[in-house]
Amino acid sequence: MTSGFPLHDDYTAFLTGLKGQIRSAQTRAALAVNRELVLLYWQIGRAILERQEQAEWGSRVIDRLAVDLHAEFPELKGLSARNLRYMRQFASIWTDPKMVQQLAANLPWFHNVVLLEKIKDPATREWYARATLQHGWSRNVLTHQIDSRLHERQGQASTTFDRTLPAPQSELATQLLKDPYNFDFLSLGTEAHERDLERGLLAHLRDFMLELGVGFAFVGSQHHLEVGGEDFYLDLLFYHVKLRCYVIIDLKIGDFRPEYVGKMNFYLAVADDLLRHPDDAPSIGLLLCRTQNKVVAEYALRGVDRPLGVSSYQLAEALPQELAGQLPSVEALEAELEGISQG
């Protein structure tokens, strides 16, 4: 039921501002609750570790603790034996209280569980924790990035960025490009062509953009450029919101060839004249080839005065027929994950 108060424009703006403040406060409250929860779990894990070391209690004490804590706090879902073991492992891995405060406590608990289960190396674990905070990855995205070994691929493409872009932009552009890119969501046969690859990437655009990384905005495929009365088409055109520039991707189904660099250099020159806004940075080109000889790529890029990178990509092979019926269904996997998250 509404009152008889007239809805003036200034009232609408006032109401919008209040809604924003409330949502912001709700977000801060949720983050604070998560932080306190993760810190509590770390303290519980550390207490279990210390008592097991001092009193030589065996691992079965965790089962007893789960029963007794559930009896005292039946409304709390995170005190199962499984989760208590995660807390113990969490405390054994994150030993520095400052690191827990600054890093791990700012991640949701089940993000921390993913890091515990999937990564053994402390430096690599910290890398993914920081990247998750920086990019706001969901748990599924974090899992995908770990499984695709993002930390090993990022910044590995052959590029001209160090000599064609100013230092801050060069460093960011280099870190955004990977080698190889992982297109496991595609299954193309040996007779596939560039257009098949392009159609496959467009059909899985969400997965493709996830693999590209944060900041890419899709502009179009087969983007038309007219030069000297002739027609040219860019395979894929993106705009990067952090670099503030267009990114042209040219797809090749086979090995890298030096002549591809000349074609991309041409595309970049035209794009900078026809597409680039005066406030934009120089357009960037990325040649994606099925395989790449780094020595050949380095020679081909030598002397090129535009920002251009060459990277390879990997495609998933078709699932062997004999395994097709032996894997769990998507529904079964989702049910299992849901059960774990509620444990």
N, C-alpha and C positions, 0 to 999 in steps of 0.2 A: 504494500500500500504506500503510495507516495503522498507527500504533503502538498499544500497549495503554494509552496515556494516556487517562484518563477525560475526556470533554468536559463540563466544568462550565460554568455560565453565565459565570463570570468569564473563563474561557479564550476563549469565543466573543467576548466584548467585547474582549479583548486582541487576538485575531486580526483583528477588524474594524478596530481602531485601527491595527494595523501595515499592513493593506492600504491604508487611507486615506493613511498616510504615504508608502508606496511610490508610489501613484498620483500624489500631490502632487509627489513628487520627479521622477517621469517627466515630468509636465507642465512643471515648471520647467526640466528638462533640454531638453525639446523647444523651449520658448520661447527658451532661451539659444542653442541651435543655430541657430534661425531668425534670431535677432538678429545673431549673428556672420556668418551667411551674407549677410544684407541689407547689413550694414556692409562686408563684403568686396566685394560687387557694387558698392557706391557707391565704394569706393576704386579698384576696377578701372576703373569708368567715369570717375572723375576723372583717373586716370593717362592714359587714352586721350585725354581732352579736352586735357589739358595738353600731351601730346606732339604731338598734331595741331596745336595752336596754335603751339608753339615750333618744331617741325621741319617744319611745313607738310605733314604726311603727309595723303594723301587718304583717302577712306572705304574704299578697297580694303584698307588695312592691317588692318581688322577681319577680313576673310576670311582673311588670312594668319595673324593671331593665333589664330583659331578652330582652324585646322589644327594649328598648333604646340602650342597648349595642350592640344588633344585627344590629341596624340601623347604628351605628358608626363603627362597625367592622364586616361587613357581611362575610368576609372571614374566620373568626374564628368559628369553629364548637363547641367549648366547653362552650359557654355562654348561653346555653338553661336554662330555668327555672329549669328543673330537675337537671342539673349539678350545678347550683347556690345553690340549696338546699343541694346537696352533699358537696359543699364547706363550707357552713355554718355548717353542721354537722361535717365535717372534722376539722374545727377550734375549734368547741366546745369540741371535743374529744382529739385532740392533742393540749393541752394548753401550753406546755413547748416549747418555740422556739428552744432550744438546741436539744430536741428530734426530732423535725421536721427536723432540719438541718441534724442531724446525721443518722436518720432512715427513716422516712416517705418520705422525699424528694429524697431518693435514690431508691424508688420503683416507677414503672410506676403508673400513676394516677388510672387506672382501677384496679390495684392490691389494691390500697388504698380503692377504692370503695367496693371491695369484703370484706376487713377487716371491713369496716364501717357497711355493711349490715349483716354480718354473726356473728360478735363477739361483745358482750356487755362488757365483762370483760376486763379492761385495761391491766392487766398483761398477759392475754392470747393473746390479740391482739398484744402486743409487742413481745411475744414469736414467733408468726407466722411471724411477720414482719422480725425479725432477722433470722429466719430459711429460709425465702424466699431469703434474701440477701445472706446467706451462701451457699445455694444450687442452686440458680438461677432458682427457680420454675417459670414456666409459670403461667398465670392466671388460666387456667384449672387445673393445678396440685395443685396450692394453694387451689382452691375450693375443690378439692378432699380430700386433707389432712385435711382441716377443717371439711368437712362433715363426714370423718371417725374418727374424734376426735383423731388425731395423738398425740396431746400433753398429752392426758390421757393414751395412750397405750405405748408410747416409754419408754424403760428402765424398763418395768414391768415384763419381763420374769424371771423365776427362773433359776439362772446360778451358775456356779462355778468360774466365771471370777475373782472375787475379790481375790481368793487365788491361781489361776493357771496362771494369766497373770500379767506382770508388770503394775504398776499403770496407766500410760497414756493409754496403750492399753486396760487395763481392763475397764476404764471409757468409752472409745470410743465404745468398743464392747457392753457394757451394754446399752448405749444410742441407739445403732443401732437396738437392738432387742426389739420387742413389744409384748404385751400380752393384748388382743388377736390380731392376724393378721386378716385383714378384706378382705375376698375373695368374695365380693358382685358381682364380675363379673362372678361367677360360680353359677350354679343351678344344684346341684346333688341330686338325689333321695335318699331315706333312704336305699336302697339296694346297694349303690355305694361301690366300693372297693378302696384300695390304688391306683391301676393302673388307675382307673377312675379319681381319684383326680389328679394324676400325669399328665395324658393326658390333663385334663382340664387346669391345670396350664401352661403346655407347649403351649397349643392352645392360651392361653391368656398371653404369656410370657411377653409382654410389660407391661400389667397391674400388673402382679405378681412382676416384678422387681421394678415397681413404688412403690408397697406396701412394698417390702423389704427395699427400701431406697437407698440413693446415695452410689455409690462405688462398687456395686455388678456387676461382670462380669460373664456371664453364660458360664460354661465349657461344661456341658453335662448332660444327664439323663441316668439312668441305666449304670453309668460308671463302667467298668469292673476292678476288682482287682483279681489277682490270688495269693492265699496264701496256701502254703503247698500242691500244686496240686489241690486245690479246688477253685471254682469260687464264687466270691461275687460281688454284684452290688449295687452301691450307687444310691439312688433314684434321687437326684439332687446334682450336684456339681457346686459350684461357686468359684470365686476367688475375694477377696476384695482388691481393689487397695490401700485403705488407711491403712487398717490393715496389708496388705501385707501377706495374708495367705489364704489357702483354707478354704472354708466353706461347710460342708457336711450337707444336709438337708434330714432327714428321715421322711417320711409322714405316718401318722396313721389316719385311718378314724374314729377310736373310742376313748375311754378314754385312758389316760396315764396309762401305767403299769410300775412298777419298773424295770422289766427285760429289757425294751427297753434301759435303760441306759447302761447296760453291752454290748449290741450289738453295740451301738454308740461308746462306749469306745474302742471296738475292731476296728471299722472302723477308728477311729482317730489314733490309734497306727499304723495301716497299711499305712494310707495315709501319715503320717509323715515319714515313711521309704521309701515308693515307689514314692510319688508325691512331697513331700516338697523339695524345693531348700535350700541349706545351708543358703542363705540370708533371707529366709522366716521365718515368725513367726509361732508358733505352730498352727496346723489346729484347727478349731473351729467346733463343732457339734451343730446342732439345731434339736431337736425333735419337730415336729409339730403334735399335737393331736387335735381331735375334741373338747375334753374337757380336763381340767387339774385340779386335786386336788392339790393345792399348798402345803399342808402339806405333802402329799405323795411324791410329787416331791422333796421337801426339804430333806426328809429322804433318798430318792433314790440317791440324788446327794452328800450326806454327805460322805466324804472320797474319792470321785473321784478326781484324780490328773490331769485330763485333762480339757481344757476349753470346757464346754458343757452347753447348755441352753435348757430349756423346755418351750414351749409356746403353747397356744391354738389358734384356728382359728375359724372364723365365716363364714358361707356360707349363701348366700341369698336364701330365700325361693322363689319358683316359684310364679310368679305373678298370683293372683286369676283371674279366667276366667272372672268374672263379671266386673273386672276393665280393662281388656286388651284393650277394645275398647274405653275407656273413657279418656285415657291419650293422651296428644298432641304428634304428631310425632316428630322424631328427627329433621326433616327438619323445622318444625314449631318452635321448641325451638331454633335452630341455627339462624333462621331468626329474632326471638325476641331478642336474645343476640346481634346479629349484629346491630340491630336497636338501642339498648341501648348504645353500644360502640361508635356509631357514633353521639349519642345525645349530 
